[in-house]
């Protein structure tokens, strides 16, 4: 009888099945991730070699530097979601393999990681289901549940801090493609996120006095095309996750601010888009307006975590390929994530939601959402939300976040697979109007971008 190595793909699969069935807390196969990362920032000791190398995982069939395309995608079908499999097999999408990352500081902002370690074990849910400290105060920063015991804890972590910075200002180029691959709309917009609670970098910390009842202020305003220039929206989140955010919008053609119904979160804000408010960071709604959270599995997965910053281009524009006209997909570099936690949830607070559930893959090590697929009321695949991340540090170039290289998302695909319409978003350095990316500026950002008065000013 042939000798069977202990740490094979079969061993890892069995381990993941056992962990899921037992309600295993946290990430890691051989050792807990946050324990090994706390030693030196590296979690190599937490996983067998076959989960840290695509070459080992595929027994040499694939390696870093190879391109996954229609000819070899079947080799990794178990490592990707159904939408990306279809995109690669039928639509000409390609993804490039890069080495797996084993350093925690390359997968999230350093201050967020430090806060997670510092505050580990401090979080709990109060009687209403909101995340609080042990003495009942709003959350103080980092991932509240780095070793989650259920799907709700995982979603609470990403909802409390989307971009993992106290303040983020993203200049974005958005391309809306029809079924023929033609770009119907080309928008340029700025997206601003501001955390009044759970602050870990910018004073005052951990709360902005007078705003402790708010989780997030988030605005978006458009600078291109001229028909939508000045259109802006302000999403003001309550800390209480049972409440819908306040949604205000400024429409230049009417020259006034109006209130929008915020429970209608499954509609695009702008023509041609396949992106909903609900889709943002896979957690665009208060987590208590969803329910029936359940962990359905653990598994390795391919996703874009590093090397996706397009530093060769002065404006970080990026390149495209695939689809009918060769421009449907962003070029993306992916790596083998040793362990993802797969969570499903249902929109229990939305009687008229066009979807029945969402399925999200989270990097088990960091709680970062790496892919989402939603399903319609018949249970058929509806849309996907497929993002890529990176440190903005490569080829001798850097964008700094204070003392450390900037970490953030780089691009997103929002694909309606039933109509085959695609929204492609790219975080760029600057957009029309002279707006440039910044991170973790002070509270003056609030008056400049995150009030009703700011909407009117930006609109004119």
Secondary structure, 3 states (H helix, E strand, C coil): CCCCCCCCHHHHHHHHHHHHHHCCCCCCCCCCHHHHHHHHCECHHHCCHHHCCHHHHCCCCCCCCCEECCCCHHHHHHHCCHHHHHHHHHHCCCEEECCCCCEHHHCCCHHHHHHHHHCCCCEEECCCCCEEECCCCECCCCCCCCCCCCHHHHHHHHHHCCCCCCEEEEEEEEEEECCCCCEEEEEEEEEEEECCCCCCCCCCCCCCCCCCCEEEEEEEEEEECCCCCCCEEEEEEECCCCCCCEEEEEECCCCEEEEECCCCCCCCCCCCCCCCHHHHHHCCCCHHHCEEEEEEEEEEEEEECCCCCCCCCCCCCCCEECCCCCCCEECCEEEEEEEEEEEEEECCCCCCCCEEEEEEEEECCCCEEEEEEEEECCCCEEEEEEEEEEECEECCEECEECCEECEEEEEEEEEECCCCEEEEEEEECEECCCEECEECCCCHHHHHHCCHHHHHHHHC
